[in-house]
Structure formats: C-alpha cells, structure tokens
Amino acid sequence: VQYCIDSDVVSRRHVQLTKENQKYYITDLHSTNGTWVNDRQLMPGRSYELYQGETVKIADICYEVKIE
C-alpha cells in the first residue's frame, strides 16, 4: 500500500513500513529531512522494529504507533 503525505518537507519516497512474523518495521529510504522514532534519528536504509505507543516523526509530522 502506498500512502501520500501532502507536505513540502516529506520526500517522495520517505519511509517503508513492513510486517514480518507479526512484527512491524520502519526503514528510512534515504529521505532528505529524516525519520525519527522516539526522538532518535534513524540511519537510512536500516530497518527498526516498531513497538506500541512509540512516536514516529516523518520530517516534521508526528505519528503514534498503534499495533492491533
């Protein structure tokens, strides 16, 4: 699924979210303005596991992780 965030600070291909074995992962796709999880900037190209309640910041837009 592709999702578009209408913002000038979000890269055209900013992050990738994946699910493997009931776990969710986020990968920064070498974006211009970066991606953060809980105020830690992600290293581009490396996958990080996401946990319930964490905060994901894509450029200047924040989201809360909710896993059902």
Phi and psi in degrees as a GROMACS rama.xvg file:
@    title "Ramachandran Plot"
@    xaxis  label "Phi"
@    yaxis  label "Psi"
@TYPE xy
-106.863  143.234  GLN-2
-132.713  133.902  TYR-3
-107.543  126.551  CYS-4
-101.373  117.929  ILE-5
-81.5617  86.0909  ASP-6
-152.787  140.812  SER-7
-70.931  -16.8042  ASP-8
-98.288  -2.63845  VAL-9
-99.0173  129.294  VAL-10
-67.0946  156.402  SER-11
-58.177  -40.5396  ARG-12
-124.729  90.8588  ARG-13
-95.0641  -54.4456  HIS-14
-136.498  162.636  VAL-15
-126.028  131.471  GLN-16
-108.493  132.059  LEU-17
-133.368  158.015  THR-18
-125.727  127.641  LYS-19
-138.424  123.322  GLU-20
51.6327  47.8712  ASN-21
67.156  14.5167  GLN-22
-116.992  147.499  LYS-23
-110.505  142.047  TYR-24
-131.745  150.441  TYR-25
-124.551  140.199  ILE-26
-132.786  125.51  THR-27
-75.9069  128.805  ASP-28
-94.7262  47.4954  LEU-29
59.1961  45.3638  HIS-30
-68.5701  159.63  SER-31
-71.405  -44.0486  THR-32
-105.204  7.17948  ASN-33
79.8626  167.355  GLY-34
-135.315  138.792  THR-35
-126.371  146.729  TRP-36
-123.859  120.839  VAL-37
50.3998  47.8577  ASN-38
66.9504  12.3333  ASP-39
-107.577  123.24  ARG-40
-72.162  134.447  GLN-41
-79.3393  144.583  LEU-42
-78.4249  124.265  MET-43
-56.3883  139.225  PRO-44
84.7829  -6.86843  GLY-45
-106.24  134.142  ARG-46
-84.2239  139.911  SER-47
-125.866  135.165  TYR-48
-73.4368  138.228  GLU-49
-100.645  144.12  LEU-50
-124.842  153.417  TYR-51
-49.4746  131.806  GLN-52
85.1521  -6.7521  GLY-53
-69.0747  158.788  GLU-54
-105.152  127.689  THR-55
-111.361  128.146  VAL-56
-116.189  118.036  LYS-57
-106.264  107.269  ILE-58
58.1543  -106.9  ALA-59
-115.056  18.11  ASP-60
-114.166  127.191  ILE-61
-103.504  143.339  CYS-62
-133.871  150.84  TYR-63
-105.449  133.812  GLU-64
-75.7237  125.514  VAL-65
-128.258  113.894  LYS-66
-107.384  125.231  ILE-67
